[in-house]
C-alpha cells in the first residue's frame, strides 16, 4: 500500500504584493513628478510625465514577474 502526499502547498499571497506594488508605483511617480513638475517648458514637462509612466509600468511588470515566479515555484512543488 503506497501513501501519496496529499499536503498541498498554499498559494502565494496576492493582497500584500498588490498593495506593495501600488505603493511602490505611487512612490516612484511622486518622486519623479515632484522633481520634474516645476518645469515651465512643455516639452520637458511632457518628458517628465512620460518618464513617470514608464517607471510605474516597470515597477508593475517587475512585481508581476515576481508573482509569476512564486506561482511557478508552487506548481513545481505540488507536481
Order of alpha helices (4+ residues) and beta strands (2+ residues): alpha-alpha
